[in-house]
Amino acid sequence: MNLSEYRKKLYEYLVTKMNDIAPNLTSLIGEVVGARLISHTGSLSNLAKCPASTLQILGAEKALFRALKTRGNTRKYGLIFHSSFIGRASARNKGRMARYMANKCSIASRIDCYSELNTSIFGEKLREQVEERLDFYDKGVAPRNNLDVTKAAFEGITNAVSEDGDGNDKNDVSAKKSKKKKSKAEAEGEAMDVDKPAAGEDEPQTEKKKKKKKKHKLEETQDEEMATGAANEDVKQDETPKKKKKNKNHAASEDVEPKTATEGKKKKKKIHNR
């Protein structure tokens, strides 16, 4: 499939689906011209990536490069020339009008490509700006600022969204609030159940705790008494053998002394007998 055939088929498809694909661009420039611009670039995202200067000359590339080679006058418009606004402008203001239209078409295509809301409010406000620009060129009437137009567009979007989803949003919000309240109440109830046991269970638990404490105290006192008794017995056992040893030593000394005395007397008697 050639590029020209692909563009033709894409154009035929886009003409019927422009309100769904690019509502702001269609409300600004029309279905036919918008479909030609998108089919020429290949997709809406490619058109959104193009700056206003290239969008102004889309469809007249050959004439542009030929003029650059021959150093002649460059083209002022391409596919945008088929718009009704440029036909309504005077010959002197057609170039300025084409530049202004390319600027607004690039804005509309970017909104259609990257916005989630499928509304044509921005396209309608941009169309009003183009009308005011035509009046300014012809009659000298001062147009509105871009800030005022964008504020009006955002207000229109908020009003449309609020009107469409008032009931659903309120119901959803109320349902969410009720769910949150229920979840909080359930969580608090579970926490209370965990922290505070039943009334019937309080008394036996406290009695059991008291009994356990008493038993523990009794066991501690018994252990202390046993320890002290064992220590006293050890002390007594240590003291008794010392006393016995002392007594044995004293008896031994007494036995030794008289023996030595008798032996001494016997020795004296033997000496005298001699």
C-alpha positions as CSV (number, residue, x, y, z in Angstrom):
1,M,0.0,0.0,0.0
2,N,1.3,3.4,-1.0
3,L,1.4,6.4,1.2
4,S,-1.2,8.2,-0.8
5,E,-3.6,5.2,-0.6
6,Y,-3.1,4.9,3.1
7,R,-3.9,8.6,3.5
8,K,-7.0,8.3,1.5
9,K,-8.3,5.4,3.5
10,L,-7.4,7.1,6.8
11,Y,-9.2,10.3,5.6
12,E,-12.3,8.3,4.7
13,Y,-12.3,6.7,8.2
14,L,-11.6,10.0,10.0
15,V,-14.4,12.0,8.4
16,T,-17.0,9.8,10.0
17,K,-15.2,9.6,13.4
18,M,-13.9,13.1,13.9
19,N,-16.3,14.0,16.7
20,D,-15.0,11.1,18.8
21,I,-11.3,11.3,17.9
22,A,-10.7,15.1,17.9
23,P,-13.9,17.0,19.0
24,N,-12.1,20.3,19.7
25,L,-10.3,20.3,16.3
26,T,-13.6,19.6,14.5
27,S,-15.4,22.3,16.3
28,L,-12.6,24.8,15.5
29,I,-11.8,24.0,11.8
30,G,-14.4,21.5,10.6
31,E,-14.5,17.8,10.0
32,V,-13.1,17.8,6.4
33,V,-10.0,20.0,7.1
34,G,-9.3,18.4,10.4
35,A,-9.4,14.9,8.8
36,R,-7.1,16.1,6.1
37,L,-4.6,17.4,8.6
38,I,-4.6,14.2,10.7
39,S,-4.4,11.9,7.6
40,H,-1.5,14.0,6.2
41,T,0.6,13.6,9.3
42,G,-0.5,10.0,9.9
43,S,-2.1,10.2,13.4
44,L,-3.4,12.7,15.9
45,S,-0.3,12.3,18.1
46,N,1.9,13.3,15.2
47,L,-0.2,16.3,14.5
48,A,-0.1,17.3,18.2
49,K,3.8,17.1,18.1
50,C,3.9,19.5,15.1
51,P,4.6,23.2,15.9
52,A,2.2,25.8,14.6
53,S,4.7,26.9,11.9
54,T,4.8,23.4,10.3
55,L,1.1,22.9,10.7
56,Q,0.5,26.1,8.8
57,I,2.3,24.7,5.7
58,L,1.1,21.1,5.8
59,G,0.2,20.0,2.3
60,A,2.5,22.6,0.6
61,E,5.9,21.1,1.3
62,K,6.9,20.8,-2.4
63,A,6.1,24.4,-3.1
64,L,7.9,25.5,0.0
65,F,11.1,23.7,-0.9
66,R,10.9,24.9,-4.5
67,A,10.6,28.5,-3.3
68,L,13.6,28.0,-0.9
69,K,15.7,26.7,-3.8
70,T,14.8,29.4,-6.2
71,R,14.8,32.1,-3.5
72,G,11.3,33.1,-4.2
73,N,8.4,33.9,-1.9
74,T,7.4,31.0,0.4
75,R,3.9,29.7,0.8
76,K,1.8,31.1,3.6
77,Y,-0.7,28.2,4.0
78,G,-1.3,24.6,3.0
79,L,-4.4,22.6,3.9
80,I,-5.6,25.3,6.2
81,F,-6.4,27.4,3.2
82,H,-9.7,25.3,2.9
83,S,-10.9,26.7,6.1
84,S,-13.8,29.2,5.9
85,F,-12.0,31.8,8.1
86,I,-9.2,32.3,5.6
87,G,-11.8,32.7,2.8
88,R,-13.6,35.3,4.8
89,A,-10.4,37.3,5.5
90,S,-9.2,40.0,3.1
91,A,-6.3,39.4,0.7
92,R,-4.1,41.5,2.9
93,N,-4.9,39.6,6.1
94,K,-4.9,36.0,4.7
95,G,-1.3,35.3,5.8
96,R,-1.9,36.6,9.3
97,M,-5.1,34.7,9.6
98,A,-3.5,31.5,8.5
99,R,-0.8,31.9,11.1
100,Y,-3.4,32.6,13.8
101,M,-5.4,29.6,12.7
102,A,-2.4,27.3,12.8
103,N,-1.7,28.4,16.3
104,K,-5.2,27.6,17.5
105,C,-5.3,24.3,15.6
106,S,-2.1,23.1,17.3
107,I,-3.6,23.9,20.7
108,A,-6.8,22.1,19.9
109,S,-5.0,19.0,18.6
110,R,-2.9,18.8,21.7
111,I,-5.9,19.1,23.9
112,D,-7.6,16.3,22.0
113,C,-4.6,14.1,22.1
114,Y,-3.6,14.4,25.8
115,S,-6.8,15.2,27.6
116,E,-9.0,12.6,29.2
117,L,-12.3,14.5,28.9
118,N,-14.1,14.1,25.5
119,T,-15.5,17.6,25.3
120,S,-15.5,20.3,22.6
121,I,-15.7,23.3,24.9
122,F,-12.1,24.4,24.2
123,G,-12.7,24.1,20.5
124,E,-15.8,26.3,20.7
125,K,-13.9,28.9,22.7
126,L,-11.0,28.9,20.3
127,R,-13.5,29.3,17.4
128,E,-14.9,32.4,19.2
129,Q,-11.3,33.8,19.4
130,V,-10.8,33.3,15.7
131,E,-14.1,35.1,15.0
132,E,-13.0,38.0,17.3
133,R,-9.7,38.1,15.4
134,L,-11.5,38.5,12.1
135,D,-13.5,41.3,13.5
136,F,-10.4,42.9,14.8
137,Y,-8.8,42.8,11.3
138,D,-11.9,44.1,9.6
139,K,-13.4,46.5,12.1
140,G,-10.8,47.1,14.7
141,V,-12.7,45.6,17.7
142,A,-10.4,44.5,20.4
143,P,-10.5,40.7,21.1
144,R,-10.5,39.0,24.5
145,N,-7.3,37.9,26.2
146,N,-6.2,34.3,26.2
147,L,-6.5,34.2,30.0
148,D,-10.2,35.2,29.9
149,V,-11.0,32.6,27.2
150,T,-9.2,29.8,29.1
151,K,-10.9,30.7,32.3
152,A,-14.3,30.6,30.6
153,A,-13.4,27.2,29.0
154,F,-12.5,25.7,32.4
155,E,-15.6,27.1,34.0
156,G,-17.7,25.5,31.2
157,I,-15.9,22.1,31.7
158,T,-16.5,22.2,35.5
159,N,-20.2,23.1,35.1
160,A,-20.7,20.3,32.5
161,V,-19.0,17.8,34.7
162,S,-20.9,18.8,37.7
163,E,-24.2,18.7,35.8
164,D,-23.5,15.3,34.3
165,G,-22.2,13.6,37.5
166,D,-24.0,15.4,40.3
167,G,-26.2,12.5,41.3
168,N,-23.6,9.8,40.7
169,D,-20.9,11.7,42.4
170,K,-23.1,12.3,45.5
171,N,-24.1,8.7,45.7
172,D,-20.5,7.6,45.3
173,V,-19.3,10.0,47.9
174,S,-22.0,9.0,50.4
175,A,-21.4,5.4,49.8
176,K,-17.7,5.9,50.3
177,K,-18.3,7.8,53.5
178,S,-20.7,5.2,54.9
179,K,-18.1,2.5,54.1
180,K,-15.4,4.4,55.8
181,K,-17.6,4.9,58.9
182,K,-18.5,1.2,59.0
183,S,-14.9,0.2,58.6
184,K,-13.9,2.6,61.4
185,A,-16.7,1.3,63.7
186,E,-15.7,-2.3,63.1
187,A,-12.1,-1.6,63.7
188,E,-12.9,0.2,67.0
189,G,-15.2,-2.6,68.0
190,E,-12.5,-5.2,67.4
191,A,-10.0,-3.1,69.3
192,M,-12.4,-2.8,72.3
193,D,-13.0,-6.6,72.2
194,V,-9.3,-7.3,72.2
195,D,-8.5,-4.8,74.9
196,K,-11.5,-5.3,77.2
197,P,-12.5,-8.9,77.8
198,A,-16.0,-10.0,78.8
199,A,-17.5,-9.2,82.3
200,G,-17.8,-12.8,83.2
201,E,-14.2,-13.5,82.3
202,D,-12.7,-10.7,84.4
203,E,-13.2,-12.2,87.9
204,P,-11.7,-15.7,87.3
205,Q,-8.8,-14.2,85.5
206,T,-8.1,-11.8,88.5
207,E,-8.5,-14.7,91.0
208,K,-6.2,-16.8,89.1
209,K,-3.6,-14.1,89.0
210,K,-3.9,-13.5,92.7
211,K,-3.5,-17.3,93.4
212,K,-0.5,-17.4,91.2
213,K,1.1,-14.5,93.0
214,K,0.5,-16.1,96.4
215,K,1.9,-19.4,95.3
216,H,4.9,-17.6,93.9
217,K,5.5,-15.7,97.1
218,L,5.2,-18.9,99.2
219,E,7.6,-20.7,96.9
220,E,10.1,-17.8,97.3
221,T,9.9,-17.8,101.1
222,Q,10.3,-21.6,101.2
223,D,13.3,-21.4,98.9
224,E,14.8,-18.7,101.1
225,E,14.2,-20.8,104.3
226,M,15.7,-23.8,102.7
227,A,18.7,-21.8,101.6
228,T,19.3,-20.3,105.1
229,G,18.8,-23.7,106.8
230,A,21.3,-25.3,104.5
231,A,23.8,-22.5,105.1
232,N,23.4,-22.9,108.9
233,E,23.9,-26.7,108.7
234,D,27.1,-26.2,106.7
235,V,28.4,-23.7,109.2
236,K,27.7,-26.2,112.1
237,Q,29.4,-29.0,110.2
238,D,32.4,-26.8,109.7
239,E,32.6,-25.9,113.4
240,T,32.3,-29.4,114.9
241,P,35.3,-31.0,113.4
242,K,37.5,-28.1,114.6
243,K,36.3,-28.6,118.2
244,K,37.0,-32.4,118.0
245,K,40.4,-31.7,116.6
246,K,41.2,-29.4,119.5
247,N,40.0,-31.9,122.1
248,K,42.1,-34.6,120.5
249,N,45.2,-32.4,120.6
250,H,44.6,-31.5,124.3
251,A,44.2,-35.1,125.2
252,A,47.3,-36.1,123.4
253,S,49.3,-33.4,125.2
254,E,48.0,-34.6,128.6
255,D,49.0,-38.2,127.8
256,V,52.4,-37.1,126.7
257,E,53.3,-35.0,129.8
258,P,52.7,-37.7,132.5
259,K,54.6,-40.2,130.4
260,T,57.6,-37.9,130.3
261,A,57.4,-37.3,134.1
262,T,57.4,-41.0,135.0
263,E,60.2,-41.7,132.6
264,G,62.2,-38.9,134.2
265,K,61.6,-40.4,137.7
266,K,62.6,-43.9,136.5
267,K,65.8,-42.5,135.1
268,K,66.6,-40.8,138.5
269,K,66.0,-44.0,140.4
270,K,68.3,-45.9,138.1
271,I,71.1,-43.3,138.6
272,H,70.7,-43.5,142.4
273,N,70.8,-47.3,142.4
274,R,74.1,-47.3,140.6
